[in-house]
């Protein structure tokens, strides 16, 4: 395997490089994208790769991961927020399983997500007035 971690400005780490994660080049490429973009756990990706034997298995495993954004670890959110040194104001909201909104892109409860965004926009507008 090859690969390395690159530290970009503001101390946000991104995985860079290609690992041999799967014998099938298409699955290997996509697994590398998943790992590199999400800054995921390499051991978790390797375990996932073992379960992928064909496109149906790929779909099943990736859908299971997407249900809870499993590949983006919770501590990475804090790292990203902590790296924002020049912000004047920051609003952060983690949607939860209890709200039925913890799934990938909060698809389980879009009304809650959209209501929250609209409320946030109104708060920002009121601050500016």
Secondary structure, DSSP 8 states (H G I E B T S, - for coil): ---EEEEEGGGEEEEES-----SSHHHHHHHHHHHHHHT--HHHHHHHHHH--SHHHHHHHHHHHHTTTTTS-HHHHHHHHHT-TT-S--------TTTT--SGGGGGGHHHHHHHHHHHHHHHHHHH-
